[in-house]
Amino acid sequence: MTVAWTADTVGQGWGINTDMGGMRLYDAMRQAAADVFIHTGDTIYADAPLQAEVKLDDGRVWRNLVTPEKSKVAETLAEFRGNHRYNLLDEHVRRFNGSLSQFVIWDDHEVLNNWYPTEILPADGPHAERSVALLAARAKRAFQEYTPMRFDPVDPERIYRACRFGPLVEILGFDMRSYRGDNSTNRQTALSDDAAILGATQVDWLKRRLLASTATWKASRTISTISRRESRWSQRTISSWSRSATTMPAYGSTPAFTASRRG
């Protein structure tokens, strides 16, 4: 089974530049003829407006295609939807989307950088709407409208899920944003809601799903490494699923795609 994966689409101010052929990475992935595509989050950058022109270090000018929704930070449902529609203006993205199955999970920039549910934005920031919970609700609706995924009838807003690809492979994707505690230095001495990343319900689901899976290969997609980091960067210890999922750092996100073999 061949997997194509990417993340961070239209990020850091770099949008569709038709002078340079648009988002050619998506055409390269299409030509690889993978069996499935995994997008590991930041499918849009709702908090990163585009400038029409960006001067490069070598003197050239990068010219972005700019729409009204990409000219400011997204706050309304229409603006979040417009960020997703922006990607579809690229012919390579459209052709790629029609060529294979996709498994897509969100990260932070679908809402804004490094957000957490109880966050209140500063009054002097670019957002007029300061409630991150409200922004996230609008962003989640737009994400689900523009992302190929089945709705859970019990919890229709749930993003974390698993999908089988034949008898050999099962892909598991997490939501590491909706259930996390407040960003902090993470020096809690006991597990609590303040230290949560996945939240208790999602951790329980993950344990049950892993125990029940008969797939030979179980691939997990995360936006952060599932590990515990010691004070020195070179010293790391990998904890069990049940411990690490609720004690990993809130700050920093290293997209990770890991697989484990059964038996």
C-alpha positions in Angstrom: 0.0 0.0 0.0 1.4 3.4 -1.0 0.6 6.5 1.1 1.0 10.1 0.0 0.9 12.7 2.8 1.4 16.4 3.3 0.4 19.2 5.7 0.4 23.0 5.9 -1.4 24.1 2.7 -1.2 27.8 1.8 0.8 28.5 4.9 3.1 31.3 6.0 1.8 33.7 3.4 2.5 31.5 0.4 -0.6 31.1 -1.7 -1.4 30.1 -5.3 1.1 31.6 -7.6 -0.1 31.0 -11.2 3.1 32.5 -12.6 5.0 29.5 -11.1 2.3 26.9 -12.0 0.2 26.9 -8.9 0.5 24.2 -6.2 2.5 21.7 -8.2 3.2 19.5 -5.2 -0.3 18.1 -5.6 0.3 17.1 -9.2 3.5 15.4 -8.1 1.6 13.4 -5.5 -1.1 12.5 -8.1 1.6 11.2 -10.4 2.9 9.0 -7.6 -0.4 7.0 -7.9 -0.7 6.4 -4.2 -3.5 4.3 -2.7 -4.5 6.8 -0.1 -3.7 10.4 0.8 -3.3 11.6 4.4 -3.4 15.3 5.2 -1.8 15.8 8.6 -3.5 19.1 9.3 -3.3 22.8 8.7 -5.5 22.2 5.6 -5.9 26.0 5.6 -4.3 28.9 7.3 -7.3 30.8 8.5 -5.1 33.1 10.6 -2.7 34.0 7.9 -4.0 36.5 5.3 -2.3 36.6 1.9 -0.5 39.6 0.4 -0.8 40.1 -3.3 2.9 40.4 -3.7 5.9 39.2 -1.6 9.4 40.2 -2.4 11.8 37.3 -2.4 15.4 37.5 -1.2 16.7 37.2 -4.7 14.7 40.2 -5.9 12.0 38.3 -7.6 8.3 38.8 -6.6 6.0 36.1 -5.5 2.5 36.9 -6.7 -0.4 35.4 -4.7 -3.9 34.9 -6.0 -5.9 36.7 -3.3 -9.6 36.5 -2.6 -11.6 38.5 -0.1 -11.7 35.7 2.4 -7.9 35.3 2.2 -7.2 39.0 2.7 -8.0 39.0 6.5 -8.1 36.5 9.4 -11.1 34.3 9.2 -13.8 34.9 11.8 -17.2 34.3 10.2 -18.4 31.0 8.9 -18.3 32.4 5.4 -14.7 33.4 5.8 -13.7 30.0 7.0 -15.5 28.4 4.1 -13.8 30.8 1.8 -10.4 29.7 3.0 -11.2 26.1 2.1 -12.6 27.2 -1.3 -9.4 29.0 -2.0 -7.4 25.8 -2.2 -9.9 24.5 -4.7 -9.1 27.3 -7.1 -5.9 25.5 -7.9 -6.2 23.0 -10.8 -3.7 20.6 -9.3 -5.6 20.4 -6.0 -8.9 19.7 -7.8 -7.3 17.0 -10.1 -5.6 15.4 -7.2 -8.7 15.4 -5.0 -10.5 13.4 -7.7 -7.8 10.8 -8.1 -7.7 8.9 -4.8 -9.1 8.3 -1.3 -8.3 10.8 1.4 -7.9 10.8 5.2 -7.8 14.3 6.5 -7.4 15.6 10.1 -7.2 19.2 11.4 -4.5 20.9 13.4 -4.4 24.5 14.7 -4.4 26.8 11.7 -7.8 25.7 10.7 -8.8 28.1 13.5 -5.6 30.0 14.6 -2.1 29.3 15.8 -1.8 27.0 18.8 -5.3 27.6 20.0 -7.1 25.9 22.9 -10.9 25.9 23.6 -11.1 28.3 26.6 -8.7 30.9 25.1 -9.8 34.5 24.9 -7.8 36.6 22.4 -6.3 39.9 23.3 -8.3 43.1 22.4 -5.4 44.5 20.4 -5.1 41.5 18.0 -6.3 41.1 14.4 -9.5 39.3 15.5 -12.6 41.3 16.3 -14.1 38.0 17.7 -12.1 37.2 20.8 -13.8 33.9 21.8 -11.7 31.0 20.4 -14.5 28.6 21.3 -16.8 30.4 18.9 -14.1 30.7 16.2 -13.4 27.0 16.5 -17.1 26.1 16.2 -17.3 28.0 13.0 -14.0 26.6 11.7 -15.0 23.0 12.5 -18.3 23.3 10.6 -16.4 24.7 7.5 -13.7 22.0 7.9 -16.3 19.2 8.0 -18.2 20.7 5.0 -15.1 20.7 2.8 -13.4 17.5 4.1 -14.3 13.9 2.9 -15.3 12.2 6.1 -18.2 10.2 7.6 -20.2 11.9 10.3 -20.6 10.1 13.6 -24.4 10.0 14.3 -23.8 10.1 18.1 -21.3 12.9 17.9 -21.6 14.6 14.5 -18.8 17.2 15.3 -16.2 14.5 16.1 -13.1 14.6 14.0 -11.0 11.8 15.4 -11.7 8.5 13.6 -10.3 5.3 12.1 -10.6 3.8 8.7 -9.8 0.4 7.3 -8.1 -0.1 4.0 -8.5 -3.7 3.3 -7.5 -6.5 5.7 -4.0 -5.2 6.2 -4.1 -1.5 7.1 -6.1 0.6 9.5 -5.4 4.4 9.8 -6.2 6.2 13.0 -6.4 10.0 13.2 -6.6 12.1 16.3 -8.0 15.5 17.2 -5.4 17.2 19.4 -7.0 20.6 19.6 -10.7 20.3 20.6 -10.2 18.6 24.0 -6.9 20.0 25.2 -6.3 22.0 28.4 -5.0 25.5 28.5 -1.5 26.1 27.1 0.9 26.1 29.9 4.5 25.1 30.9 3.0 21.6 31.5 4.6 21.0 34.9 1.5 19.3 36.4 2.3 16.6 39.0 -0.9 14.6 38.3 -3.0 13.9 35.2 -6.0 16.3 35.0 -8.1 18.2 32.5 -5.4 20.9 32.6 -2.8 18.4 31.3 -5.1 16.9 28.6 -4.3 16.8 24.9 -6.7 14.1 23.6 -9.2 14.2 26.4 -10.4 11.1 28.3 -13.1 10.1 25.8 -10.7 10.1 22.9 -8.1 8.2 24.8 -10.6 5.5 25.7 -11.7 5.3 22.1 -8.1 4.9 21.0 -7.4 2.1 23.4 -10.6 0.2 22.4 -9.9 0.6 18.7 -6.3 -0.6 19.0 -7.3 -3.6 21.1 -10.1 -4.6 18.7 -8.2 -4.0 15.4 -7.2 -7.1 13.4 -5.2 -5.1 10.8 -1.7 -6.2 10.3 -0.5 -2.5 10.1 -2.1 0.2 12.2 -0.9 3.7 11.1 -1.6 6.6 13.4 -1.6 10.2 12.3 -0.8 12.9 14.9 0.2 16.5 14.9 2.5 16.0 17.8 4.8 13.2 18.7 3.3 10.8 21.2 6.2 10.7 23.6 7.6 12.2 26.8 10.5 14.6 26.3 13.1 14.9 29.0 14.7 18.3 29.9 17.6 17.6 27.6 16.6 17.3 23.9 18.8 14.2 23.3 17.1 12.3 26.1 13.6 10.9 25.2 11.5 8.2 26.6 8.6 6.7 24.7 5.7 6.1 27.0 2.7 3.8 26.5 -0.3 5.1 24.6 -2.3 5.5 27.8 0.3 7.7 29.6 1.8 9.7 26.7 -1.5 10.8 25.2 -2.3 13.0 28.2 1.2 14.2 29.2 2.7 15.3 26.0 3.7 19.0 25.6 1.0 21.5 24.6 3.5 23.8 22.8 5.1 22.9 19.6 3.8 20.5 17.0 5.8 18.0 15.0 3.6 16.2 12.5 4.0 12.5 13.0 2.9 9.6 10.9 3.7 6.3 12.7 2.8 2.7 12.0 2.9 -0.4 14.2 2.7 -4.0 13.0 0.5 -6.6 14.6 2.1 -9.8 15.8 
